[in-house]
């Protein structure tokens, strides 16, 4: 009983050490996250948001306005007829747009960021709602925060380029419409962004007419953020994914958008594996204690303490090695180092055979394979549950014929270090 209490105390101490290490990893990752995200946005731009263009025309009209004048030394208010400039909207009557998203994930520190390139080409149709020739100003909103727009071009329905001016609101150009004339303009550019890409069909709730948009990506794993419209059709392609949105008439304030696939962040992975480590060590202690007792191998609680240190060495090395090498090689190196520590130490008091067979195999399962299940997003819990049930089955089968009364009463059999 004292031996079991000693092993339990050692396990508890190792668990506390892992909690401290996991908290440190989270602190490192979280502390870098906001600053690194700002750096990525400066380099690659923020999450991309493109709004639909708007068009307006202006005309001078007489309007009655309430003005303040001075009469007989007193200020009074009265209405006066004045000429003012009034602005009217011109409806967007058709959209035919295509976007191409190219994933180019970037890593900084312990974090991966889903950066991408975006190519947009869209043809917009506007209709003069009056019977008079009008000069119509079209405004194409552009993201202002650290955004990059390359090869920005505007052409009319005859293929002639139009000069656009840029300000804080975006790109604008003015062109003439004949009475009731319908005209189309094509706008294209290349840009970059991070994490998500969205296209806003309208500003607020509004009507969208004759809308068509297609999106092609270089990645097949496409996800749609909450509040966005799912595509009318979608399919996997040889190079990624293709989706299309088509609406003849739609009244909505939703957007078209998608989230770019995220790589497994080394910091998050290392923290999850570290916090789960006490479970793997508990299984290891249980299996080794049962098998060593059945084989009459004496293992002192201090030996278990050094086993726990060897387990801890895996997580400590992995947590700091992923700063410098890829996740896969870091995981393999850390696993090999930890198993080497346990086997070369255990063979000194239980022999090579028991160290290589029972102990190395147990460590491979409960340290390496249990940790590796965190690479299988969504299946970690199921994989560990199956492993626990199989462990119980194997231990029960191996020890089912063992007379525990004799084993517990008989003195341990001395073991040569070279056995």
Secondary structure, DSSP 8 states (H G I E B T S, - for coil): -HHHHHHHHHHHHHHHHHHHHHHHHHHHHHHHHHHHHHHHHHHH-SSEEEE--EEEEEEEEEEEEEEEEEETTEEEEEEEEEEEEEEEEE-EEEEEEEEEEEE--EEETTEEE-EEEEEEEEEEEEE--SSS-EEEEEEEE---SS--EEEEEEEETTS-B---EEETTEEEEEEEE-TT-EEEEEEEEEEEEESEEEEESSSSSEEEEEEEEEEEES-S--B--TTB---SEEEE-SSSEEEEEEEEEEEE--EEEEE------HHHHHHHHHHHHHHHHHHHHHHHHHHHHHTT----HHHHHHHHHHHHHHHHHHHHHTTTS-HHHHHHHHHHHHHHHHHHHHHHHHHHHHIIIIIHHHHIIIIIIHHHGGGSTTTHHHHHHHHHHHHHHHHHHHHTT--HHHHHHS------TT-
